[in-house]
Amino acid sequence: MMATERVDVVIPCRDEAGSLAGVLAALPPGYRAVVVDNGSTDGTASVAREHGALVVEEARPGYGSAVHAGVLAADAEIVCVLDGDGSMDPAALPELVALVRAGADLAVGRRRPVVRGAWPWHARLGNVLVSALLRRRLHLDVHDIGAVRAFRRQGLLDLGVTDRRSGYPLELLVRAGRAGWTVVERDITYSPRTAGRSKVSGSLTGTVHAVRDFRAALA
């Protein structure tokens, strides 16, 4: 499929071998996986290659580093970002892509937990507070800063997001708001990760570190 027709899906990963195969198998037709291995030690890159993904190695640790490397490696006009832990259904991507094709600059998923405990209270509370700030300060009608989004690749690069850690999604929204982007949000299902443990929301310490990055992005 030509790059102009294909959608690239950047999947930042660190030790997601147990979940990645299922995520890759669930990608819709015409969606190419760009898996960014961010220092995995469990064979994540091998799993990705076995399932036909383009694999990018990013040595610099951090969610933002992995996403940025994946966007640079992608060559489709429209790019999505999706976690590799199996918590979010790839079937949600076509709706977000359709919104971008219809004129939105950025389409994001609002996580809706399907079972109790899928979203730890400390991570959910931080998300609620930061989202409220975005609505008040930048008038963005968003309620989540989660990791599912669709956008035009060059437009995203032109925004110049600099955070290379957990603050990347928030800085993206802040810059999008200040640039006058049309940002739309749609509900997506949110399930427990299918293997392993979250590097951010899986612990209170990880959430505290993320909040620190978020504060820097909002400065």
N, C-alpha and C positions, 0 to 999 in steps of 0.2 A: 504494500500500500504506500502511495506517495505521502511524503511528510506533510503536504498541504491538506491531506484528507485524514491522516492518522492523528490520534490524540496520544501524547506521551504522559505516562503516569510516574512521577518521581516518588519512590518509596525509600525514605531514609531508614537505615537499619543498623542496629548494633545488637548482635546476638539474638536474632529472630528466626533461626533455622527451624524451630519447632512450629512456627506459625506461617512462615512465608509461602510455603508450597500451596497452602489453601488459599491465600490471598491471590497469588498469581493465577491459580486455576479459575478463580471467580471473576477475573477481569473480563469486561465485555469484549466482543469481537471488535477489532480496529483500535484497541487500546494497547499500546506497547509499554511494558514495564521497564523503567530505568531505576534499577536497584543501586542505591549508594551504600556501600559497606563502610561503616564508620568505625573501624577498629574491632570487628567481630573476632571472636576466638572459637566459635562453635560451628564453623562451616557454612555460615549464611551465604557467602559469595558462591560457593559450590552449588547450593540449593538453587540459587537464582539462575545460574548458568544452565543447570539441568532442565530448568523450566523455560528456557529461551529468552531470559531477560538480558538486557544490556546492563552490564555491571560496571560501576564506577567505584574506584577506591578513593576514599577521602581520609587522609591520615589525621587531619586536624579535628579533634573531638568537638562535638556539639551539634545539636539539632539543626541550627541555622547553617553551619558549615556543610552538613550533608545535603540539606535542601538546595543550597546555592550551587553546590557542585553538580547536583542532578539537573537543575534548570539549565546550567551552562552546557551540560552534555546533551540535553534534549534538542531536537531540531524540528519538532512539530510546531505549528502556529499556536495551538492551544495545548496547554499543559495542566495537569492536575497534580495534586500532592495528596498522598494517602499513607497512613501508618501501615507498617508491616506486621502488626501484632494480631490481626484478625478481629479487632474490636469493632471495625466499621465495614459495612458491606460495600464492595466495589460496585454493586448494582446501583448505588446512589449517584455514581459519577455522571452518567448520561444526562440526567436532569440538570446538574450543575453546568455541564458543557453546553447544553441547549440554551441556558440563560445567557451564557457568554456569547454564543453565536447570535442571540437575539438582541444583543446590545449592552449587556452588563459588562463592566470592567472586571469585576471580581464576584464570583459566586462561592459562598461558603456554607458548610454544613453545620446545623445546630444539633448537637448530640441529644438524643432522647433515650435514656437508659431503658432497656427491655426487661431487666431483672434487678432486684434490690442488690446493692453492693457492686454493681458494674462501675460506678463512679464514686470513689471514696469521698467522704464528706469534706475533707480538708481541701481536696482539689476542686470540688464543685463550688465551695464557698468562695475560693479565690477567683474562680471564673466568673461567678455572679457579680462580684464587686468590681472587677476590672471591666467587664462588659457594660456595667452601669456607667462607669466613667467615660467609656467610649460614646455611649448614647448621649450623655450630658455635654461633654466637651466638643465632640466632633459631629454630633447629630447623625451617627451611623446607627441604623436600625439593626443591630446585631445583639445576640444574647449568648454568644459563645466565641471563644478564640481558639477553637479546636483545629485539628490538623488536616481537615479535608477542605480542599479549595480547588477552584478552576479559574484560569486566567489566560490572557494572551501572553506568550513568553516574552516578547520584546517589551511589552508594556510593563511587566513585572521587573525586568532588568533595569528599565529606565527609571523606576522608582528609587533605586539605589539603596535598598535595605542593607544595613551594615551589621546588624546583630548576627552573631554566629553561634549563639547558645539558645537557651529556652525562650528568650524574648523575641525571636524572629517572627512568630505569627502575630504578636501584638504590634511590633514595629511596622509590619506590613500593613495592618489595618490603620494605624496612625498615619502613615505616609499616604495611604489611599484616601483617607478622609481629608487630609490637608490638600491633596491634589485634586479634590473634587470628583473622585471616582464614583461611579454608580456601583454600589455594593449591595448585593441581595443575599438573602439567607433562606435556606430550606431545611426542614427537619430531616435528620438521618437517624437510623437506629444505632444504638451504642450498646455493645455486649461486652462481657468480660473477655479479656485477651485470651486467646486460645492456647498459649504456652508462655512460660517465663513470667517475668515481673517487670512492671513499668519502671523506667528510669526516673520518671518525674512523679506521676500521681500515685505510684505504688508505695511511697513512703512519705512521712511528714517532712523529713529532711529534704527530699527531692522537691517537694512542693515549695518549701521555704526558699530554696535556691532559685526556683522558677519565678517566684514572686519578686525576688531581688532583681532578676533580669527584666521582669515586667515593669518595675518601677523605673528602671533606667530607660526603657523604651518609651515610657510616658513623659519623661522629663522634657 
